[in-house]
Amino acid sequence: TDQLEKAKLDKKIVTLESERKGFLKERDTAAAKLEEIKGSVVFHSDKIREARADRAHFESQLQRDADSVPVNKLSVKGVPDGADVKTIAARLQEISEKARTEGEYNKIGEIYGFPVMVKTESTAKDLFDCSVNRFFVQGRSGILYTYNNGRLAADPKLACQNFLNALERIPKVIETHERELAKVKEQIPVFEAAASGVWRKEDELRTLKRNAAELDRKIALSLAPPTPPEKEEQAADKNVVEKENGARLPQADRVEHDAASRVVIGKVKWRRTT
């Protein structure tokens, strides 16, 4: 029956609309991911460029001793020039224990033209708030280089060596960003295809909806009450007579005829005279 066929069409329409909704959702997700990937490409490209500039500056300023060992040109605020390693290390340990930067990066010294920074970080341990100071070397464009996760060694020489070691890690920083850049670039074609995808069943859904609408009209007509035959015949005869009369009468007679047809005849009341 038509109603059964309509029910089948409605079921197919619901299924396809659900499929289209899922497709559009996945496409929007892919588009958002694509923008995120493009942002990562810009980020890693910028860091590679900045780190390469830092490496070039460091290599141009680096001094070596007679054995080709890099000279540690670290200077720390509060320590006179030419101080020995123990004096510098003692000052660094003092900063490590007492500095409270409230989450900001504070400059405490310099090495080969790069600022040496300290930052106080708060952590929760065993339900107690703990403050830990971490040390960094800041690149010329703002990259922060660290060694040993920014924590000082207890040995004085190793503590002072921390910042030179951080600068020597610049090539590894570059490699890390290059690796991440290559990884995100590989994903671009996949998400570009997903973000620009076209749902292939749009025409099918449109046809189903059109067929369903036609069935709705057909069902509605079948449910409408039928017109009685005698009324149809009377209406048809009346139309025929009116058309024939109108065709036989001249224009002026039609007007009189129409006017006469609207005259109301009533009873005349006679008044008796005396």
PyMOL commands that set and color helices and strands:
alter all, ss='L'
color gray80, all
select helices_A, chain A and resi 2-61+85-98+148-150+156-168+170-195+202-223+229-248+251-260
alter helices_A, ss='H'
color red, helices_A
select strands_A, chain A and resi 74-76+105-111+114-125+128-138+144-145
alter strands_A, ss='S'
color yellow, strands_A
deselect
rebuild
show_as cartoon
